């Protein structure tokens, strides 16, 4: 996997694991929602500052955004649409 592939995989995996939509992640990181979408679709290269913001919101180190998936690990699903009750 390329670094861009790893970034896309891990951003989506960590975002879904934490139950965040692309919009919520972008809002909390101070980025545009389309930027998160482009990262997950492997269409953009990010600066280190933006990577740091995303990692902070996801509660991880920047290095965790580039970890290779385990052998046989499935692509993360999307977060369910709609509002969640509190």
URDA-V866277 format. One record per helix or strand. SS is the DSSP state (H for helix, E for strand). FROM is the first residue (numbers start at 0). LEN is the number of residues. If there is no record, write none. Layout:
BEGIN
ss=[SS | SS]
from=[FROM | FROM]
len=[LEN | LEN]
END
This chain:
BEGIN
ss=[H | H | H | H | H]
from=[2 | 21 | 32 | 47 | 61]
len=[15 | 8 | 8 | 11 | 5]
END
